């Protein structure tokens, strides 16, 4: 990394030694997992570049935006409405959470049996190794699960610019009213932060930017229906992960270019694996960078991943926001409608998610579904059983996996997944 980057990280008050160690592990993991793949689309070189500059060029771009007077808002969850952020000429970025870091320090503040995602976010913050967090002018938390809800009480002492958004737990008239009230409150907070009043024209533009991102991802996703699979699940997951922090215009262009390439592959029936390769749908918890363990095991066990029913996947980008309204009120209602359709496991009851999993398995012609749950993530672990039953009712093989970010269970997971792949073969 250049001396300019090191000075930038120093100015952000990162722990440079710990950050160097993180980048070394990230680089090696990426080489061993991603660059070891065969027959990758040429368009993936852009995403390789993004990962090589994940804490470099992109952070410099954000710092340049801040120097020009724009604000950066960091978030952990797909319920944070990016349309509102873009309407105020601000940038929304996903925050670091996908690996164990500073666990000893974290477990002095949080119970050991807290889910890996929450502990990871704390670890990156405590260790001062996440430049996205350090350059954010506002960090948005949200009351989804109980683990997050209670952890923000502690994080509030560590992060002075934390803003916590309340979310409904039931799909009801009252639940929608709560979501609307929270989004109006968030709009006011963003306006106060940026000094920009969000009107109908600005909000319509914000909706347009975010919808174009989703359309690009939808196009890529639909190309995964083809057999043989034109792109690996690992590479498709990477595009979904980069969605959360890349420059929107550049991201849209890059995803559309790789989709052009995949269309040509589909036409020639060229794939990353033979047509007989078992096709897997992953369902469950989100996978943030660098959480690539399970997809890597699946795709080195003789299968190919054809879809992700996840917040870092189809759940996060499934629906567009209706941009036909002309008034601020109409457009805000459209945003509330769009996000209220998200079928996160926090909702009870949550039949939409079961229907979507079955629908995705059929759409992407999956031979089986692997349900991924993080240890101590109660919402998704509780829903794993009804998911399995819904799939069994459709004669779709299913495997429940419960794991964390460590490497300790790789051997055990590989044995179970290889057996599952052999079963459906």
C-alpha positions, 0 to 999 in steps of 0.5 A, a space after each residue: 500500500 502507498 504511503 498516501 494510504 498509510 497517512 490516510 489511515 493514520 489520520 482516521 486513527 486506525 491501529 496501523 499494525 492491526 490493520 496491516 494484519 487484517 489486510 494480510 489475512 484478507 489478501 491471502 484469503 482472497 487469493 486462496 479462495 477467489 483467485 484459485 477459481 477456474 474459468 472465471 468471467 473476465 469481468 471479475 477483474 474489476 471486482 478483484 481490483 475493488 477487493 485489492 483497494 477495499 480499504 485504499 482507493 474507495 476510502 480515498 474517494 469517500 474522504 475526497 467527498 467529505 473534503 468537498 462537503 458531502 457526508 458519509 453514512 455507514 450502516 449494518 442493515 438493508 432496512 436503512 433506506 439508501 434512497 433517502 441518503 442519496 437524495 441528500 447527496 450523501 454516500 451510504 456504505 456498509 460497515 465491516 462485519 464478517 470476520 472475528 477480530 479482537 474477540 477478547 476485548 469484545 467478550 469483555 463487553 458482550 456475552 460470549 454467546 452473542 452472534 458472530 455478526 454483532 461481535 464482529 462489528 464490535 471487534 472491528 470498532 474496538 480494534 480500530 481497523 474499519 476505515 468505513 466506520 472511522 470515516 462515517 459522519 453517521 453510523 446507523 444501527 437498527 433494532 432488528 434482533 435482540 442481540 443488535 438492539 441491546 448491543 447498541 446500548 454498549 456501542 453508543 458509548 464507543 461510537 458518538 455518532 450512532 443513530 439507532 432506527 426502530 423497526 417493526 416486528 410484525 407485518 401489520 398496519 401498526 408495523 407499517 406506521 412505525 416504519 413510516 414514522 422511523 423513515 420520516 425521522 431518519 429523513 430529518 436526521 439526514 437533512 440535519 446532518 447534510 444541511 440539505 432539504 430533501 424535496 420530491 425531485 431529490 428523492 426521485 433522483 435518489 430512488 432512481 440511483 438505487 433502483 438502477 443498482 438493483 436492476 443491475 443485480 437482478 440482471 446478473 441474478 437471472 442469468 444464473 438460471 442457466 445450466 451450466 452455471 455461467 458464474 460461480 456462487 462465490 463470484 456472484 456473492 462478491 458482486 452482492 457484497 461490493 454493492 454495499 460500498 462501491 460508487 453506484 455509477 461504477 458498480 452499475 456499469 461493471 455489473 452490466 458489463 459482466 452480465 453482457 459477458 455472461 449472456 454470451 456464455 449462456 448463448 454458447 452453453 459455457 459454464 464454470 462447471 459441467 451441466 451435471 453439477 449439483 445446483 445449490 441455493 443458500 438461504 439464511 443469514 447475510 454474508 459480509 466480506 470476508 465471510 466466504 467460508 461456506 460458499 468456498 466449501 460448497 463450491 470445492 465439494 462438487 456443487 455450484 451455488 446458483 442463488 442467495 436468499 439473504 440480505 447480501 443477496 436477493 432479499 436485500 435487492 428483490 424489490 424496486 421502489 416505485 418512482 411514479 409519485 410526484 410529491 414528497 409524501 407519495 415517494 416516501 410512501 413508496 419507500 415505506 412500501 418497498 422496505 416493508 416487503 423485506 422478509 427478514 426473520 425478525 418478523 412474526 409470522 413470516 410466511 413470505 420468506 418461506 414462499 420466496 425460498 421455495 420460489 427461488 429454488 424453483 426459479 434457479 433450478 436448485 437441486 437442494 437448499 443449504 440453510 445457513 445460520 450463524 451461531 446464536 442468531 436466534 431469528 434465523 435459527 428458529 426459522 430454519 426448521 419451518 424452512 426445512 419443512 416447507 422445502 420437504 413439502 416440495 420434495 426439495 432436499 435441504 441441509 441446515 448448517 449452523 456455524 460462525 466465522 472461525 475455521 475450526 469447523 471447516 473439516 466437519 462442514 466439508 464432510 456434511 456438505 460433501 455428503 449432501 452433494 452426493 445425496 442430491 447428485 
